[in-house]
Amino acid sequence: MTEHDLPEQDRPSEPPLPLLARALAQPPKPARSLLPGIQERIRERTHGRYFRRRRVDLRNPTTLLLGVVLLVLVLSAATYLVLSNFWAAR
């Protein structure tokens, strides 16, 4: 027995695809964002207490990463020199 042989009330109902696709689609983005303007206004009124401008260095982890790598290399070289002198003296 196939789907076409079943009475109309027993056939599985399929959701209308265009309606479902529109319901699941992302909402349209607004033409312009109000958030930056609102944050700027709050920053001005609170004299920088909220939404203050942060330093650019803190947002870029490259400087921090290079500093850590350099520190590890210096510590490794110092450890190597100390241990090599210790074993050479024995």
C-alpha positions in Angstrom: 0.0 0.0 0.0 1.5 3.3 -1.0 0.9 6.8 0.3 -1.4 7.6 -2.6 -3.7 4.7 -1.7 -4.3 6.0 1.8 -7.3 8.1 2.5 -6.6 11.8 2.6 -7.0 12.0 6.4 -4.4 9.3 7.0 -1.7 10.8 4.7 1.2 12.3 6.6 0.9 16.0 6.5 4.0 17.9 5.2 4.7 21.4 6.4 4.6 24.0 3.7 8.3 24.5 2.9 8.3 28.2 2.0 6.5 29.1 5.2 8.9 27.0 7.3 11.9 28.4 5.5 10.8 31.9 6.2 10.2 31.1 9.8 13.6 29.6 10.3 15.5 32.3 8.3 17.6 34.9 10.1 15.8 38.1 10.9 16.8 41.0 8.6 19.6 43.2 10.0 18.7 46.9 10.6 20.0 49.5 8.2 22.1 51.1 11.0 23.0 50.1 14.5 22.0 52.3 17.5 24.3 50.5 20.0 27.5 52.6 19.3 25.7 55.9 19.7 24.0 54.8 22.9 27.3 53.5 24.4 29.0 56.8 23.4 26.2 58.8 25.1 26.5 56.7 28.3 30.3 57.1 28.3 30.0 60.9 28.0 27.4 61.2 30.8 29.3 58.9 33.2 32.7 60.5 32.4 34.1 57.2 31.2 33.0 55.1 34.1 31.0 52.8 31.7 32.0 51.9 28.2 35.4 53.7 28.5 37.8 53.4 25.6 40.3 50.6 26.3 43.9 50.5 25.2 44.5 48.8 21.9 47.3 46.7 23.3 45.0 44.8 25.6 42.8 43.7 22.7 45.8 42.4 20.7 47.3 39.3 22.4 50.4 39.3 20.0 52.5 41.5 22.3 51.7 39.5 25.4 52.4 36.2 23.5 55.8 37.5 22.2 56.7 38.6 25.7 55.8 35.2 27.2 57.8 33.4 24.5 60.8 35.6 25.1 60.6 35.0 28.8 60.5 31.3 28.3 63.5 31.4 26.0 65.5 33.5 28.5 64.7 31.2 31.3 65.5 28.1 29.3 68.9 29.6 28.3 69.7 30.5 31.9 68.8 27.1 33.1 70.9 25.4 30.4 73.9 27.6 31.3 73.6 26.9 35.0 73.2 23.2 34.5 76.0 22.9 31.9 78.4 24.7 34.3 77.3 22.5 37.2 77.9 19.3 35.2 81.2 20.5 33.8 82.5 21.2 37.3 81.9 17.6 38.4 
